[in-house]
Amino acid sequence: MRGRNQGPAMLTLFIAAFASLAYMGGGIVLIASSQSFGVFPEPGLFRYGMGILLFVYGAYRAYRAYQRFQEDE
């Protein structure tokens, strides 16, 4: 990627890293919060399963962003 404008590529990389943190944070909130405020499903297997799925997906996205960061250096 040398010799090219790296601005858009770096912006995409930072957005991907931020999105992965948002997914992981959403998963943690879904698992850890005790009140649903009528927005989240009631505590149970479905809620915890969705929280774990969000966290794992966020971790996967973070790993992919890290790989892309290593390739760009």
Predicted model as a PDB file, atoms N, CA, C, CB and O in Angstrom, pLDDT in the B-factor column:
MODEL        1                                                                  
ATOM      1  N   MET A   1       0.812  -1.175   0.000  1.00 48.00           N  
ATOM      2  CA  MET A   1       0.000   0.000   0.000  1.00 48.00           C  
ATOM      3  C   MET A   1       0.865   1.253   0.000  1.00 48.00           C  
ATOM      4  CB  MET A   1      -0.929  -0.010   1.185  1.00 48.00           C  
ATOM      5  O   MET A   1       0.354   2.363   0.152  1.00 48.00           O  
ATOM      6  N   ARG A   2       2.132   1.087  -0.164  1.00 55.00           N  
ATOM      7  CA  ARG A   2       3.032   2.234  -0.181  1.00 55.00           C  
ATOM      8  C   ARG A   2       2.864   3.001  -1.481  1.00 55.00           C  
ATOM      9  CB  ARG A   2       4.496   1.787  -0.003  1.00 55.00           C  
ATOM     10  O   ARG A   2       2.613   2.426  -2.541  1.00 55.00           O  
ATOM     11  N   GLY A   3       3.008   4.303  -1.370  1.00 55.00           N  
ATOM     12  CA  GLY A   3       2.917   5.133  -2.552  1.00 55.00           C  
ATOM     13  C   GLY A   3       1.503   5.564  -2.877  1.00 55.00           C  
ATOM     14  O   GLY A   3       1.306   6.354  -3.800  1.00 55.00           O  
ATOM     15  N   ARG A   4       0.520   5.076  -2.159  1.00 63.00           N  
ATOM     16  CA  ARG A   4      -0.868   5.465  -2.395  1.00 63.00           C  
ATOM     17  C   ARG A   4      -1.380   6.270  -1.209  1.00 63.00           C  
ATOM     18  CB  ARG A   4      -1.760   4.222  -2.635  1.00 63.00           C  
ATOM     19  O   ARG A   4      -0.781   6.281  -0.134  1.00 63.00           O  
ATOM     20  N   ASN A   5      -2.491   6.936  -1.432  1.00 67.00           N  
ATOM     21  CA  ASN A   5      -3.111   7.709  -0.363  1.00 67.00           C  
ATOM     22  C   ASN A   5      -3.712   6.741   0.650  1.00 67.00           C  
ATOM     23  CB  ASN A   5      -4.197   8.681  -0.925  1.00 67.00           C  
ATOM     24  O   ASN A   5      -4.626   5.986   0.317  1.00 67.00           O  
ATOM     25  N   GLN A   6      -3.209   6.756   1.880  1.00 76.00           N  
ATOM     26  CA  GLN A   6      -3.651   5.810   2.896  1.00 76.00           C  
ATOM     27  C   GLN A   6      -4.787   6.360   3.753  1.00 76.00           C  
ATOM     28  CB  GLN A   6      -2.490   5.428   3.778  1.00 76.00           C  
ATOM     29  O   GLN A   6      -5.267   5.659   4.644  1.00 76.00           O  
ATOM     30  N   GLY A   7      -5.225   7.579   3.512  1.00 78.00           N  
ATOM     31  CA  GLY A   7      -6.277   8.189   4.327  1.00 78.00           C  
ATOM     32  C   GLY A   7      -7.558   7.387   4.363  1.00 78.00           C  
ATOM     33  O   GLY A   7      -8.006   7.028   5.452  1.00 78.00           O  
ATOM     34  N   PRO A   8      -8.177   7.083   3.219  1.00 82.00           N  
ATOM     35  CA  PRO A   8      -9.426   6.312   3.254  1.00 82.00           C  
ATOM     36  C   PRO A   8      -9.262   4.902   3.839  1.00 82.00           C  
ATOM     37  CB  PRO A   8      -9.990   6.208   1.857  1.00 82.00           C  
ATOM     38  O   PRO A   8     -10.157   4.398   4.518  1.00 82.00           O  
ATOM     39  N   ALA A   9      -8.123   4.277   3.572  1.00 80.00           N  
ATOM     40  CA  ALA A   9      -7.892   2.934   4.108  1.00 80.00           C  
ATOM     41  C   ALA A   9      -7.760   2.967   5.627  1.00 80.00           C  
ATOM     42  CB  ALA A   9      -6.632   2.316   3.483  1.00 80.00           C  
ATOM     43  O   ALA A   9      -8.281   2.088   6.313  1.00 80.00           O  
ATOM     44  N   MET A  10      -7.073   3.967   6.152  1.00 84.00           N  
ATOM     45  CA  MET A  10      -6.933   4.091   7.605  1.00 84.00           C  
ATOM     46  C   MET A  10      -8.270   4.426   8.261  1.00 84.00           C  
ATOM     47  CB  MET A  10      -5.894   5.164   7.952  1.00 84.00           C  
ATOM     48  O   MET A  10      -8.572   3.925   9.344  1.00 84.00           O  
ATOM     49  N   LEU A  11      -9.073   5.274   7.609  1.00 88.00           N  
ATOM     50  CA  LEU A  11     -10.388   5.612   8.140  1.00 88.00           C  
ATOM     51  C   LEU A  11     -11.269   4.365   8.210  1.00 88.00           C  
ATOM     52  CB  LEU A  11     -11.058   6.697   7.276  1.00 88.00           C  
ATOM     53  O   LEU A  11     -11.962   4.144   9.203  1.00 88.00           O  
ATOM     54  N   THR A  12     -11.239   3.560   7.162  1.00 87.00           N  
ATOM     55  CA  THR A  12     -12.000   2.317   7.153  1.00 87.00           C  
ATOM     56  C   THR A  12     -11.531   1.380   8.256  1.00 87.00           C  
ATOM     57  CB  THR A  12     -11.884   1.630   5.796  1.00 87.00           C  
ATOM     58  O   THR A  12     -12.343   0.709   8.892  1.00 87.00           O  
ATOM     59  N   LEU A  13     -10.245   1.334   8.481  1.00 88.00           N  
ATOM     60  CA  LEU A  13      -9.685   0.486   9.530  1.00 88.00           C  
ATOM     61  C   LEU A  13     -10.135   0.947  10.912  1.00 88.00           C  
ATOM     62  CB  LEU A  13      -8.159   0.482   9.450  1.00 88.00           C  
ATOM     63  O   LEU A  13     -10.500   0.123  11.750  1.00 88.00           O  
ATOM     64  N   PHE A  14     -10.114   2.252  11.157  1.00 89.00           N  
ATOM     65  CA  PHE A  14     -10.552   2.765  12.450  1.00 89.00           C  
ATOM     66  C   PHE A  14     -12.051   2.565  12.659  1.00 89.00           C  
ATOM     67  CB  PHE A  14     -10.203   4.241  12.572  1.00 89.00           C  
ATOM     68  O   PHE A  14     -12.482   2.285  13.778  1.00 89.00           O  
ATOM     69  N   ILE A  15     -12.844   2.703  11.612  1.00 92.00           N  
ATOM     70  CA  ILE A  15     -14.286   2.458  11.724  1.00 92.00           C  
ATOM     71  C   ILE A  15     -14.537   0.989  12.028  1.00 92.00           C  
ATOM     72  CB  ILE A  15     -15.023   2.875  10.424  1.00 92.00           C  
ATOM     73  O   ILE A  15     -15.412   0.669  12.833  1.00 92.00           O  
ATOM     74  N   ALA A  16     -13.791   0.094  11.402  1.00 91.00           N  
ATOM     75  CA  ALA A  16     -13.945  -1.335  11.673  1.00 91.00           C  
ATOM     76  C   ALA A  16     -13.572  -1.661  13.119  1.00 91.00           C  
ATOM     77  CB  ALA A  16     -13.082  -2.160  10.706  1.00 91.00           C  
ATOM     78  O   ALA A  16     -14.234  -2.477  13.761  1.00 91.00           O  
ATOM     79  N   ALA A  17     -12.520  -1.032  13.630  1.00 91.00           N  
ATOM     80  CA  ALA A  17     -12.120  -1.258  15.018  1.00 91.00           C  
ATOM     81  C   ALA A  17     -13.174  -0.715  15.979  1.00 91.00           C  
ATOM     82  CB  ALA A  17     -10.756  -0.602  15.300  1.00 91.00           C  
ATOM     83  O   ALA A  17     -13.484  -1.360  16.981  1.00 91.00           O  
ATOM     84  N   PHE A  18     -13.726   0.455  15.690  1.00 94.00           N  
ATOM     85  CA  PHE A  18     -14.759   1.031  16.529  1.00 94.00           C  
ATOM     86  C   PHE A  18     -16.021   0.170  16.511  1.00 94.00           C  
ATOM     87  CB  PHE A  18     -15.079   2.451  16.073  1.00 94.00           C  
ATOM     88  O   PHE A  18     -16.651  -0.029  17.550  1.00 94.00           O  
ATOM     89  N   ALA A  19     -16.392  -0.341  15.336  1.00 95.00           N  
ATOM     90  CA  ALA A  19     -17.573  -1.197  15.230  1.00 95.00           C  
ATOM     91  C   ALA A  19     -17.395  -2.473  16.034  1.00 95.00           C  
ATOM     92  CB  ALA A  19     -17.861  -1.537  13.768  1.00 95.00           C  
ATOM     93  O   ALA A  19     -18.340  -2.952  16.660  1.00 95.00           O  
ATOM     94  N   SER A  20     -16.191  -3.023  16.022  1.00 96.00           N  
ATOM     95  CA  SER A  20     -15.957  -4.248  16.798  1.00 96.00           C  
ATOM     96  C   SER A  20     -16.107  -3.973  18.290  1.00 96.00           C  
ATOM     97  CB  SER A  20     -14.552  -4.822  16.501  1.00 96.00           C  
ATOM     98  O   SER A  20     -16.662  -4.797  19.017  1.00 96.00           O  
ATOM     99  N   LEU A  21     -15.617  -2.820  18.758  1.00 94.00           N  
ATOM    100  CA  LEU A  21     -15.792  -2.460  20.165  1.00 94.00           C  
ATOM    101  C   LEU A  21     -17.264  -2.234  20.501  1.00 94.00           C  
ATOM    102  CB  LEU A  21     -14.980  -1.203  20.496  1.00 94.00           C  
ATOM    103  O   LEU A  21     -17.711  -2.569  21.598  1.00 94.00           O  
ATOM    104  N   ALA A  22     -18.014  -1.670  19.562  1.00 96.00           N  
ATOM    105  CA  ALA A  22     -19.442  -1.457  19.786  1.00 96.00           C  
ATOM    106  C   ALA A  22     -20.182  -2.790  19.894  1.00 96.00           C  
ATOM    107  CB  ALA A  22     -20.041  -0.609  18.654  1.00 96.00           C  
ATOM    108  O   ALA A  22     -21.052  -2.943  20.752  1.00 96.00           O  
ATOM    109  N   TYR A  23     -19.850  -3.748  19.040  1.00 96.00           N  
ATOM    110  CA  TYR A  23     -20.482  -5.064  19.115  1.00 96.00           C  
ATOM    111  C   TYR A  23     -20.158  -5.759  20.441  1.00 96.00           C  
ATOM    112  CB  TYR A  23     -20.030  -5.939  17.937  1.00 96.00           C  
ATOM    113  O   TYR A  23     -21.041  -6.319  21.091  1.00 96.00           O  
ATOM    114  N   MET A  24     -18.889  -5.714  20.830  1.00 95.00           N  
ATOM    115  CA  MET A  24     -18.510  -6.358  22.088  1.00 95.00           C  
ATOM    116  C   MET A  24     -19.169  -5.655  23.272  1.00 95.00           C  
ATOM    117  CB  MET A  24     -16.980  -6.359  22.255  1.00 95.00           C  
ATOM    118  O   MET A  24     -19.621  -6.320  24.205  1.00 95.00           O  
ATOM    119  N   GLY A  25     -19.230  -4.338  23.252  1.00 94.00           N  
ATOM    120  CA  GLY A  25     -19.889  -3.599  24.319  1.00 94.00           C  
ATOM    121  C   GLY A  25     -21.374  -3.902  24.383  1.00 94.00           C  
ATOM    122  O   GLY A  25     -21.934  -4.046  25.469  1.00 94.00           O  
ATOM    123  N   GLY A  26     -22.012  -4.000  23.233  1.00 92.00           N  
ATOM    124  CA  GLY A  26     -23.430  -4.356  23.200  1.00 92.00           C  
ATOM    125  C   GLY A  26     -23.683  -5.741  23.767  1.00 92.00           C  
ATOM    126  O   GLY A  26     -24.674  -5.961  24.462  1.00 92.00           O  
ATOM    127  N   GLY A  27     -22.800  -6.661  23.475  1.00 93.00           N  
ATOM    128  CA  GLY A  27     -22.930  -8.006  24.029  1.00 93.00           C  
ATOM    129  C   GLY A  27     -22.779  -8.014  25.536  1.00 93.00           C  
ATOM    130  O   GLY A  27     -23.518  -8.704  26.238  1.00 93.00           O  
ATOM    131  N   ILE A  28     -21.814  -7.241  26.037  1.00 92.00           N  
ATOM    132  CA  ILE A  28     -21.606  -7.168  27.481  1.00 92.00           C  
ATOM    133  C   ILE A  28     -22.810  -6.530  28.160  1.00 92.00           C  
ATOM    134  CB  ILE A  28     -20.328  -6.375  27.807  1.00 92.00           C  
ATOM    135  O   ILE A  28     -23.259  -7.005  29.203  1.00 92.00           O  
ATOM    136  N   VAL A  29     -23.335  -5.457  27.574  1.00 89.00           N  
ATOM    137  CA  VAL A  29     -24.512  -4.796  28.156  1.00 89.00           C  
ATOM    138  C   VAL A  29     -25.699  -5.744  28.167  1.00 89.00           C  
ATOM    139  CB  VAL A  29     -24.864  -3.513  27.372  1.00 89.00           C  
ATOM    140  O   VAL A  29     -26.443  -5.798  29.146  1.00 89.00           O  
ATOM    141  N   LEU A  30     -25.881  -6.483  27.100  1.00 86.00           N  
ATOM    142  CA  LEU A  30     -27.010  -7.411  27.023  1.00 86.00           C  
ATOM    143  C   LEU A  30     -26.892  -8.514  28.064  1.00 86.00           C  
ATOM    144  CB  LEU A  30     -27.103  -8.021  25.626  1.00 86.00           C  
ATOM    145  O   LEU A  30     -27.900  -8.944  28.624  1.00 86.00           O  
ATOM    146  N   ILE A  31     -25.686  -8.973  28.329  1.00 86.00           N  
ATOM    147  CA  ILE A  31     -25.486 -10.024  29.326  1.00 86.00           C  
ATOM    148  C   ILE A  31     -25.564  -9.461  30.738  1.00 86.00           C  
ATOM    149  CB  ILE A  31     -24.139 -10.716  29.110  1.00 86.00           C  
ATOM    150  O   ILE A  31     -26.193 -10.065  31.607  1.00 86.00           O  
ATOM    151  N   ALA A  32     -24.939  -8.319  30.979  1.00 85.00           N  
ATOM    152  CA  ALA A  32     -24.760  -7.829  32.343  1.00 85.00           C  
ATOM    153  C   ALA A  32     -25.925  -7.008  32.879  1.00 85.00           C  
ATOM    154  CB  ALA A  32     -23.529  -7.014  32.411  1.00 85.00           C  
ATOM    155  O   ALA A  32     -26.126  -6.957  34.093  1.00 85.00           O  
ATOM    156  N   SER A  33     -26.690  -6.369  32.018  1.00 80.00           N  
ATOM    157  CA  SER A  33     -27.740  -5.488  32.529  1.00 80.00           C  
ATOM    158  C   SER A  33     -28.892  -6.308  33.098  1.00 80.00           C  
ATOM    159  CB  SER A  33     -28.249  -4.549  31.419  1.00 80.00           C  
ATOM    160  O   SER A  33     -29.291  -7.332  32.545  1.00 80.00           O  
ATOM    161  N   SER A  34     -29.406  -5.827  34.210  1.00 70.00           N  
ATOM    162  CA  SER A  34     -30.501  -6.540  34.854  1.00 70.00           C  
ATOM    163  C   SER A  34     -31.852  -5.978  34.457  1.00 70.00           C  
ATOM    164  CB  SER A  34     -30.346  -6.488  36.356  1.00 70.00           C  
ATOM    165  O   SER A  34     -32.856  -6.685  34.543  1.00 70.00           O  
ATOM    166  N   GLN A  35     -31.907  -4.729  34.026  1.00 68.00           N  
ATOM    167  CA  GLN A  35     -33.163  -4.118  33.618  1.00 68.00           C  
ATOM    168  C   GLN A  35     -33.204  -4.021  32.109  1.00 68.00           C  
ATOM    169  CB  GLN A  35     -33.339  -2.728  34.259  1.00 68.00           C  
ATOM    170  O   GLN A  35     -32.218  -3.651  31.471  1.00 68.00           O  
ATOM    171  N   SER A  36     -34.347  -4.354  31.545  1.00 62.00           N  
ATOM    172  CA  SER A  36     -34.447  -4.331  30.093  1.00 62.00           C  
ATOM    173  C   SER A  36     -35.128  -3.075  29.577  1.00 62.00           C  
ATOM    174  CB  SER A  36     -35.191  -5.543  29.611  1.00 62.00           C  
ATOM    175  O   SER A  36     -35.039  -2.786  28.384  1.00 62.00           O  
ATOM    176  N   PHE A  37     -35.807  -2.317  30.433  1.00 64.00           N  
ATOM    177  CA  PHE A  37     -36.498  -1.085  30.045  1.00 64.00           C  
ATOM    178  C   PHE A  37     -37.470  -1.311  28.894  1.00 64.00           C  
ATOM    179  CB  PHE A  37     -35.487  -0.018  29.659  1.00 64.00           C  
ATOM    180  O   PHE A  37     -37.806  -0.367  28.180  1.00 64.00           O  
ATOM    181  N   GLY A  38     -37.920  -2.526  28.704  1.00 66.00           N  
ATOM    182  CA  GLY A  38     -38.859  -2.831  27.633  1.00 66.00           C  
ATOM    183  C   GLY A  38     -38.226  -2.903  26.256  1.00 66.00           C  
ATOM    184  O   GLY A  38     -38.926  -3.143  25.272  1.00 66.00           O  
ATOM    185  N   VAL A  39     -36.919  -2.702  26.159  1.00 68.00           N  
ATOM    186  CA  VAL A  39     -36.241  -2.709  24.864  1.00 68.00           C  
ATOM    187  C   VAL A  39     -35.604  -4.070  24.607  1.00 68.00           C  
ATOM    188  CB  VAL A  39     -35.175  -1.598  24.803  1.00 68.00           C  
ATOM    189  O   VAL A  39     -35.752  -4.642  23.527  1.00 68.00           O  
ATOM    190  N   PHE A  40     -34.898  -4.577  25.602  1.00 65.00           N  
ATOM    191  CA  PHE A  40     -34.215  -5.858  25.461  1.00 65.00           C  
ATOM    192  C   PHE A  40     -35.157  -6.992  25.825  1.00 65.00           C  
ATOM    193  CB  PHE A  40     -32.952  -5.904  26.338  1.00 65.00           C  
ATOM    194  O   PHE A  40     -36.129  -6.784  26.551  1.00 65.00           O  
ATOM    195  N   PRO A  41     -34.879  -8.184  25.329  1.00 67.00           N  
ATOM    196  CA  PRO A  41     -35.688  -9.336  25.752  1.00 67.00           C  
ATOM    197  C   PRO A  41     -35.507  -9.598  27.247  1.00 67.00           C  
ATOM    198  CB  PRO A  41     -35.305 -10.599  24.939  1.00 67.00           C  
ATOM    199  O   PRO A  41     -34.524  -9.167  27.850  1.00 67.00           O  
ATOM    200  N   GLU A  42     -36.446 -10.293  27.819  1.00 72.00           N  
ATOM    201  CA  GLU A  42     -36.363 -10.653  29.234  1.00 72.00           C  
ATOM    202  C   GLU A  42     -35.150 -11.550  29.463  1.00 72.00           C  
ATOM    203  CB  GLU A  42     -37.664 -11.363  29.703  1.00 72.00           C  
ATOM    204  O   GLU A  42     -34.743 -12.292  28.569  1.00 72.00           O  
ATOM    205  N   PRO A  43     -34.567 -11.478  30.679  1.00 74.00           N  
ATOM    206  CA  PRO A  43     -33.414 -12.350  30.969  1.00 74.00           C  
ATOM    207  C   PRO A  43     -33.776 -13.820  30.760  1.00 74.00           C  
ATOM    208  CB  PRO A  43     -32.918 -12.131  32.419  1.00 74.00           C  
ATOM    209  O   PRO A  43     -34.832 -14.289  31.184  1.00 74.00           O  
ATOM    210  N   GLY A  44     -32.892 -14.508  30.111  1.00 80.00           N  
ATOM    211  CA  GLY A  44     -33.095 -15.917  29.829  1.00 80.00           C  
ATOM    212  C   GLY A  44     -32.078 -16.395  28.814  1.00 80.00           C  
ATOM    213  O   GLY A  44     -31.120 -15.697  28.483  1.00 80.00           O  
ATOM    214  N   LEU A  45     -32.306 -17.576  28.339  1.00 85.00           N  
ATOM    215  CA  LEU A  45     -31.367 -18.200  27.412  1.00 85.00           C  
ATOM    216  C   LEU A  45     -31.210 -17.398  26.125  1.00 85.00           C  
ATOM    217  CB  LEU A  45     -31.820 -19.608  27.085  1.00 85.00           C  
ATOM    218  O   LEU A  45     -30.096 -17.245  25.624  1.00 85.00           O  
ATOM    219  N   PHE A  46     -32.312 -16.885  25.586  1.00 84.00           N  
ATOM    220  CA  PHE A  46     -32.239 -16.117  24.336  1.00 84.00           C  
ATOM    221  C   PHE A  46     -31.401 -14.857  24.515  1.00 84.00           C  
ATOM    222  CB  PHE A  46     -33.650 -15.744  23.850  1.00 84.00           C  
ATOM    223  O   PHE A  46     -30.556 -14.545  23.675  1.00 84.00           O  
ATOM    224  N   ARG A  47     -31.631 -14.136  25.603  1.00 84.00           N  
ATOM    225  CA  ARG A  47     -30.898 -12.888  25.848  1.00 84.00           C  
ATOM    226  C   ARG A  47     -29.409 -13.147  26.036  1.00 84.00           C  
ATOM    227  CB  ARG A  47     -31.462 -12.172  27.079  1.00 84.00           C  
ATOM    228  O   ARG A  47     -28.579 -12.450  25.450  1.00 84.00           O  
ATOM    229  N   TYR A  48     -29.066 -14.134  26.842  1.00 88.00           N  
ATOM    230  CA  TYR A  48     -27.660 -14.437  27.075  1.00 88.00           C  
ATOM    231  C   TYR A  48     -27.001 -14.991  25.812  1.00 88.00           C  
ATOM    232  CB  TYR A  48     -27.515 -15.434  28.228  1.00 88.00           C  
ATOM    233  O   TYR A  48     -25.839 -14.696  25.533  1.00 88.00           O  
ATOM    234  N   GLY A  49     -27.734 -15.779  25.063  1.00 91.00           N  
ATOM    235  CA  GLY A  49     -27.203 -16.301  23.804  1.00 91.00           C  
ATOM    236  C   GLY A  49     -26.909 -15.190  22.808  1.00 91.00           C  
ATOM    237  O   GLY A  49     -25.869 -15.201  22.149  1.00 91.00           O  
ATOM    238  N   MET A  50     -27.826 -14.228  22.700  1.00 90.00           N  
ATOM    239  CA  MET A  50     -27.600 -13.100  21.807  1.00 90.00           C  
ATOM    240  C   MET A  50     -26.433 -12.236  22.284  1.00 90.00           C  
ATOM    241  CB  MET A  50     -28.867 -12.257  21.696  1.00 90.00           C  
ATOM    242  O   MET A  50     -25.664 -11.730  21.466  1.00 90.00           O  
ATOM    243  N   GLY A  51     -26.296 -12.064  23.596  1.00 91.00           N  
ATOM    244  CA  GLY A  51     -25.178 -11.298  24.139  1.00 91.00           C  
ATOM    245  C   GLY A  51     -23.849 -11.961  23.837  1.00 91.00           C  
ATOM    246  O   GLY A  51     -22.887 -11.297  23.451  1.00 91.00           O  
ATOM    247  N   ILE A  52     -23.798 -13.265  24.012  1.00 94.00           N  
ATOM    248  CA  ILE A  52     -22.568 -14.005  23.715  1.00 94.00           C  
ATOM    249  C   ILE A  52     -22.259 -13.950  22.224  1.00 94.00           C  
ATOM    250  CB  ILE A  52     -22.690 -15.470  24.180  1.00 94.00           C  
ATOM    251  O   ILE A  52     -21.104 -13.791  21.827  1.00 94.00           O  
ATOM    252  N   LEU A  53     -23.300 -14.084  21.398  1.00 96.00           N  
ATOM    253  CA  LEU A  53     -23.107 -14.022  19.952  1.00 96.00           C  
ATOM    254  C   LEU A  53     -22.580 -12.653  19.524  1.00 96.00           C  
ATOM    255  CB  LEU A  53     -24.420 -14.330  19.228  1.00 96.00           C  
ATOM    256  O   LEU A  53     -21.679 -12.575  18.689  1.00 96.00           O  
ATOM    257  N   LEU A  54     -23.130 -11.575  20.085  1.00 95.00           N  
ATOM    258  CA  LEU A  54     -22.634 -10.239  19.770  1.00 95.00           C  
ATOM    259  C   LEU A  54     -21.180 -10.069  20.201  1.00 95.00           C  
ATOM    260  CB  LEU A  54     -23.506  -9.181  20.441  1.00 95.00           C  
ATOM    261  O   LEU A  54     -20.373  -9.505  19.462  1.00 95.00           O  
ATOM    262  N   PHE A  55     -20.850 -10.550  21.385  1.00 96.00           N  
ATOM    263  CA  PHE A  55     -19.486 -10.414  21.870  1.00 96.00           C  
ATOM    264  C   PHE A  55     -18.512 -11.195  20.997  1.00 96.00           C  
ATOM    265  CB  PHE A  55     -19.390 -10.885  23.315  1.00 96.00           C  
ATOM    266  O   PHE A  55     -17.441 -10.687  20.662  1.00 96.00           O  
ATOM    267  N   VAL A  56     -18.864 -12.412  20.627  1.00 97.00           N  
ATOM    268  CA  VAL A  56     -17.976 -13.230  19.787  1.00 97.00           C  
ATOM    269  C   VAL A  56     -17.813 -12.595  18.407  1.00 97.00           C  
ATOM    270  CB  VAL A  56     -18.529 -14.671  19.650  1.00 97.00           C  
ATOM    271  O   VAL A  56     -16.712 -12.584  17.856  1.00 97.00           O  
ATOM    272  N   TYR A  57     -18.904 -12.067  17.847  1.00 97.00           N  
ATOM    273  CA  TYR A  57     -18.815 -11.405  16.545  1.00 97.00           C  
ATOM    274  C   TYR A  57     -17.933 -10.153  16.637  1.00 97.00           C  
ATOM    275  CB  TYR A  57     -20.226 -11.032  16.032  1.00 97.00           C  
ATOM    276  O   TYR A  57     -17.148  -9.882  15.728  1.00 97.00           O  
ATOM    277  N   GLY A  58     -18.057  -9.407  17.707  1.00 96.00           N  
ATOM    278  CA  GLY A  58     -17.214  -8.237  17.897  1.00 96.00           C  
ATOM    279  C   GLY A  58     -15.754  -8.616  18.042  1.00 96.00           C  
ATOM    280  O   GLY A  58     -14.880  -7.928  17.514  1.00 96.00           O  
ATOM    281  N   ALA A  59     -15.478  -9.701  18.749  1.00 96.00           N  
ATOM    282  CA  ALA A  59     -14.094 -10.165  18.894  1.00 96.00           C  
ATOM    283  C   ALA A  59     -13.538 -10.604  17.539  1.00 96.00           C  
ATOM    284  CB  ALA A  59     -14.013 -11.330  19.913  1.00 96.00           C  
ATOM    285  O   ALA A  59     -12.371 -10.353  17.238  1.00 96.00           O  
ATOM    286  N   TYR A  60     -14.363 -11.255  16.725  1.00 96.00           N  
ATOM    287  CA  TYR A  60     -13.935 -11.663  15.387  1.00 96.00           C  
ATOM    288  C   TYR A  60     -13.609 -10.439  14.528  1.00 96.00           C  
ATOM    289  CB  TYR A  60     -15.027 -12.517  14.708  1.00 96.00           C  
ATOM    290  O   TYR A  60     -12.593 -10.414  13.833  1.00 96.00           O  
ATOM    291  N   ARG A  61     -14.472  -9.431  14.582  1.00 95.00           N  
ATOM    292  CA  ARG A  61     -14.219  -8.205  13.821  1.00 95.00           C  
ATOM    293  C   ARG A  61     -12.956  -7.499  14.310  1.00 95.00           C  
ATOM    294  CB  ARG A  61     -15.421  -7.259  13.923  1.00 95.00           C  
ATOM    295  O   ARG A  61     -12.208  -6.940  13.508  1.00 95.00           O  
ATOM    296  N   ALA A  62     -12.716  -7.521  15.615  1.00 94.00           N  
ATOM    297  CA  ALA A  62     -11.500  -6.908  16.156  1.00 94.00           C  
ATOM    298  C   ALA A  62     -10.269  -7.653  15.665  1.00 94.00           C  
ATOM    299  CB  ALA A  62     -11.534  -6.892  17.697  1.00 94.00           C  
ATOM    300  O   ALA A  62      -9.259  -7.035  15.328  1.00 94.00           O  
ATOM    301  N   TYR A  63     -10.346  -8.967  15.624  1.00 94.00           N  
ATOM    302  CA  TYR A  63      -9.228  -9.770  15.123  1.00 94.00           C  
ATOM    303  C   TYR A  63      -8.955  -9.459  13.653  1.00 94.00           C  
ATOM    304  CB  TYR A  63      -9.519 -11.270  15.302  1.00 94.00           C  
ATOM    305  O   TYR A  63      -7.801  -9.322  13.248  1.00 94.00           O  
ATOM    306  N   ARG A  64     -10.019  -9.349  12.855  1.00 92.00           N  
ATOM    307  CA  ARG A  64      -9.848  -9.029  11.441  1.00 92.00           C  
ATOM    308  C   ARG A  64      -9.270  -7.624  11.249  1.00 92.00           C  
ATOM    309  CB  ARG A  64     -11.186  -9.151  10.709  1.00 92.00           C  
ATOM    310  O   ARG A  64      -8.431  -7.411  10.373  1.00 92.00           O  
ATOM    311  N   ALA A  65      -9.716  -6.669  12.064  1.00 90.00           N  
ATOM    312  CA  ALA A  65      -9.170  -5.312  11.972  1.00 90.00           C  
ATOM    313  C   ALA A  65      -7.695  -5.313  12.354  1.00 90.00           C  
ATOM    314  CB  ALA A  65      -9.959  -4.340  12.883  1.00 90.00           C  
ATOM    315  O   ALA A  65      -6.889  -4.616  11.737  1.00 90.00           O  
ATOM    316  N   TYR A  66      -7.344  -6.093  13.366  1.00 90.00           N  
ATOM    317  CA  TYR A  66      -5.938  -6.195  13.762  1.00 90.00           C  
ATOM    318  C   TYR A  66      -5.103  -6.799  12.634  1.00 90.00           C  
ATOM    319  CB  TYR A  66      -5.798  -7.043  15.043  1.00 90.00           C  
ATOM    320  O   TYR A  66      -3.992  -6.338  12.373  1.00 90.00           O  
ATOM    321  N   GLN A  67      -5.625  -7.817  11.969  1.00 91.00           N  
ATOM    322  CA  GLN A  67      -4.911  -8.411  10.837  1.00 91.00           C  
ATOM    323  C   GLN A  67      -4.696  -7.385   9.729  1.00 91.00           C  
ATOM    324  CB  GLN A  67      -5.681  -9.624  10.292  1.00 91.00           C  
ATOM    325  O   GLN A  67      -3.606  -7.298   9.165  1.00 91.00           O  
ATOM    326  N   ARG A  68      -5.732  -6.611   9.416  1.00 86.00           N  
ATOM    327  CA  ARG A  68      -5.599  -5.592   8.385  1.00 86.00           C  
ATOM    328  C   ARG A  68      -4.595  -4.531   8.797  1.00 86.00           C  
ATOM    329  CB  ARG A  68      -6.949  -4.953   8.092  1.00 86.00           C  
ATOM    330  O   ARG A  68      -3.845  -4.032   7.959  1.00 86.00           O  
ATOM    331  N   PHE A  69      -4.570  -4.181  10.073  1.00 83.00           N  
ATOM    332  CA  PHE A  69      -3.600  -3.215  10.560  1.00 83.00           C  
ATOM    333  C   PHE A  69      -2.181  -3.740  10.396  1.00 83.00           C  
ATOM    334  CB  PHE A  69      -3.873  -2.877  12.022  1.00 83.00           C  
ATOM    335  O   PHE A  69      -1.284  -2.987  10.016  1.00 83.00           O  
ATOM    336  N   GLN A  70      -1.969  -5.014  10.676  1.00 86.00           N  
ATOM    337  CA  GLN A  70      -0.644  -5.607  10.510  1.00 86.00           C  
ATOM    338  C   GLN A  70      -0.228  -5.654   9.049  1.00 86.00           C  
ATOM    339  CB  GLN A  70      -0.617  -7.007  11.098  1.00 86.00           C  
ATOM    340  O   GLN A  70       0.948  -5.481   8.729  1.00 86.00           O  
ATOM    341  N   GLU A  71      -1.198  -5.889   8.155  1.00 82.00           N  
ATOM    342  CA  GLU A  71      -0.877  -5.920   6.709  1.00 82.00           C  
ATOM    343  C   GLU A  71      -0.480  -4.545   6.202  1.00 82.00           C  
ATOM    344  CB  GLU A  71      -2.077  -6.442   5.898  1.00 82.00           C  
ATOM    345  O   GLU A  71       0.384  -4.428   5.333  1.00 82.00           O  
ATOM    346  N   ASP A  72      -1.107  -3.496   6.742  1.00 70.00           N  
ATOM    347  CA  ASP A  72      -0.858  -2.138   6.248  1.00 70.00           C  
ATOM    348  C   ASP A  72       0.477  -1.572   6.702  1.00 70.00           C  
ATOM    349  CB  ASP A  72      -1.962  -1.223   6.696  1.00 70.00           C  
ATOM    350  O   ASP A  72       0.955  -0.598   6.119  1.00 70.00           O  
ATOM    351  N   GLU A  73       1.081  -2.141   7.703  1.00 67.00           N  
ATOM    352  CA  GLU A  73       2.367  -1.614   8.189  1.00 67.00           C  
ATOM    353  C   GLU A  73       3.517  -2.018   7.344  1.00 67.00           C  
ATOM    354  CB  GLU A  73       2.620  -2.056   9.578  1.00 67.00           C  
ATOM    355  O   GLU A  73       4.655  -1.648   7.633  1.00 67.00           O  
TER     356      GLU A  73                                                      
ENDMDL                                                                          
END                                                                             
